Amino acid sequence: MTPRGLILGLCAGLAIASLTYFNDWVMGQTVLIGTHLPISVFGGAIFVLFFVNPLLRRIGPSWPLTRAEVVVMVAIALSACGWPGANFYRKLAPVTALPAHWIKTAPNWQANAVMSYVPGASPELGQGHVRDWSELAKTVQSAGGSTKPSPGRQIWLNLSDEGRRIFSEAAGAPRVELGKIPDLTRRMNEALRRPTVYDAVAFKEVKLSEPLRSSLRGKPSPEEIALRNRYLLVAAFPGNVLPPPPGRGALLEGARAESFAVETLLTGRSRGHYLGLGSLPWQAWWPTLRIWCVAAFLLGACSLCLALVVHPQWSRRELLAYPVVRFLEESSELKPGKYLPEVARDNFFWLGFGLLVFWHLLGGLHAWFPPVPEIPRRFDFGGLYPLFPNMTRVDGWWGWLYPSIYLSVIAFAFFMPTSISFSLGMSQVLFFVLGSALIANGIHLEHDDLGTKSSDLLQFGSYFGFLLIIAYTGRRYYANLLWSAVGRPRAPDTPAYAMWACRLLVLCAGLVVVTLRLAGLGWLWSLLLVLLALLIFLIITRIVAETGAFWIQTAFVPAGVLIGLLGFDAIGPTPFILLGLASTVLVLDTREIVMPFLTNGIRMTDREDIASPGRIAPWILAMLTISFVVAGAVTLYLQHNRGLAGDKWAFESLPRFSFDPFARFLSEASAQGTLSRTTFETGIERLRHIHPSAGALPWTMLGVTLVLVASAARLRLPWWPLHPVAFLVWNTYAIVMFGPSFLLGWAIKAGVVRTTGARGYHAVKPFMVGVIAGELLSGLLWMMIGAAYYFSTGKSPASYAIFPS
């Protein structure tokens, strides 16, 4: 581990942190990171190994980078890939700022006063914030008919004529009808916005807190008036009216649409009037950054600790393949005295490399100049549609009737065990078979964005089942590690770095719980969210390490799992929306989560001639920290000056991801008459009302069973063809797009091995290395061309994507 390799790695990581958002969403080029085989990092390594090093050799024999230096550079650069793209910073501003914009066009949000349940947001009263509307209406109506000053009379005097009529009807009825509660809530909120609610004489018998007394002095803003009156109402009717939920920072500036920070994110700034980095509304951002950035970074630290914990078991005991690492090893192997990798001595490598460069050269030229012909990557088998009527009612059917072929994915099948490439290729086909069979019997495998439906919980069950397999396989190592972490003797084959990483993992996970608690989320829900997030990180990392599938996504998020298995009444409104926001900001879109990058980086440097995990870990942590700060500053700078509208998914879908289902659940609870109860009860009390959604437990257990059976069959039956990964990835966008290519890669590898044996396999392998190298380098080339065009003309270049964006 030389200083030159470390410095180059830090520089590469800083470049990735600085340029990713600009490349992806300002210039609109193929994504700089995008998967756990980032074009920017591995394409850069290929460029150095095959083109830069020969030029450096001309200067002197000591100038070319050694294999160890390239590996260290890649490992540290990978550590910067978890923050600037889809994993965190792309989502932070849209999720926390734009709900304030979309609520203006969402009648169901307004009708259910969704913001009143978000800590630090609206001071409005929600329907569930009053325990007994009948009692409140009777008290207010009775006080309104009296001349004696009282809080109830003040409320009555500030109600509109229509409000008084509605309250009088409610007071006269034996029980308030559920359909009347929304009107009562709306009229009460109208009254609470008026500055004349407070009267010293009327509230003289009411015990007011000192902060509330202080707020009664001076000239408050309209927002402060509503909040003050809400607290006056709570003080006047204790036990029947709840205060706003405690906490702050979940949404930017409490979801106030008129704030400067939100307005600039919506519209951006004109050229010549860009905000400088120091002029960004950092003060407005601070409460939100304090919550979500701290939680995200601590989860990144948890990921590093967890990667160090599992590394000895996975790499030395289970001997996982790490195909991504293997590709770099194949590409960087150097013989003493040589300046080109050994694979470059094979003509098959250059054949594969040249074919892919030519393929993507035509494709890129076609994107820039449409008359130039292209070699198609997408094929149309739509004519088969009538043959599979049930299949075409199952999610993902379009990926097989209109497949896109990715040659680097086909090539990666050569670095995977045959059973794995077959399982990845057949995964969605198996889902089609299951879905079609169920449809034929009147059952539909449903999916929603939050992950509360049958197919989502089926995948969650598969993840949980695979966790059991991981724990069982490494039970002796993990048991000794846990005992040593609490002070018991450590086994000789349990590294000290793993023991310390285990301790720090618990500490960092606990700090995430504390951070989420500051946002207003209870201890129980914070802990469950962290555990589910770490489950997702661990299983995805295992998939990448064992199979080489470098693009993995989940169909579920922690909030969806909890609502599906427990029900809305057991969670409550405020915990639900905070769980939804946390799941969206911290976990949603797992194509670039941190842990697989770190795990591959640790594995590729774990060599005697490079560095041990204990030595490389501090440098990885340093890159994690630096890139986190740099990526955040650059992304927020570009988002405030360019606006968010250019990223359609982030602008339109992400802000609604949690709030649309939240409004639906609020409506259902209100209609059932359970909203007030679940709002008033605490977390432990709510657990008495656990009510899983229909079929949630059977679908979850089916997922667990499929993985356990497939794992047992692999151990007991030599002919068994399926790896449990098939049930971990099915019905996700990633496998819908890559599945046909994995299946084609399996077929090619199986055909080569069966016809020519191991000799033919090793002869074809350099060709496949060249295919992957050519695809990665072509992506990097078109990024550089697009950047040159943008900076020379100021216009957005044509977009040519190597992998799906």
Buried (B, 14 or more C-beta within 10 A) or exposed (E): BEEEBBBBBBEBBBBBBBBBBBBBBBBBBBBBBBBBBBBBBBBBBBBBBBEBBEEBBEEEEEEBBBBBBBBBBBBBBBBBBBBBBBBBBBBBBBBBBBBBBBBEEBEBBBBBBBBBBBBBBBBBBBBBBBBBBBBBBBBBBBBBEEEEBBBBBBBBBBBEEEBBEBBBBBBEEEEBEBEBBBBBBBBBBBBBBBBEBBBEEBBEEBEBEEEBEEBBEEEBEEBBBBBBBBBBBBBBBEEBBBBBBEBBBBBBBBBBBEBEBBBBBBEBEEEEEBBEEEEBBEEBBEBBBBBBBBBBBBBBBBBBBBBBBBBBBBBEEBEBBBBBBBBBBBBBBBEEEBBBBBBBEBEBBBBBBEBBBEBBBBBBBBBBEEEEEBEEBEEEEEEEEEEBEBBBBBBBBEBBBEBBBBBBBBBBBBBBBBBBBBBBBBBBBBBBBBBBEBBEEEEBBBBBBBBBBBBBBBBBBBBBBBBEBBEEBBEEBBEBBBBBBEEEEBBEEBBEBBBBBBEBBBEBBBBBBEBBBBBBBBEBBBBBBBEBBBBBBBBBBBBBBBBBBBBBBBBBBBBBBBBBBBBBBBBBBBBBBBBBBBBBBBBBBBBBBBBBBBBBBBBBBBEEEBBBBBEBBEBBBBBBBBBBEBBBBBBBBBBBBBBBEBBEEBBBEBBBBBBBBBBEBBBEBBEEEBBBBBBBBEBEEBBEBEEBBEBBBBBBBBBBBBBBBBBEBBEEEEEBBBBBBBBBBBBBBBBBBBBBBBBBBBBBBBEBBEEEEEEBBEEBBBBBBBBBBBBBBBBBBBBEBBBEBBEEEEEBBBBBBBBBB
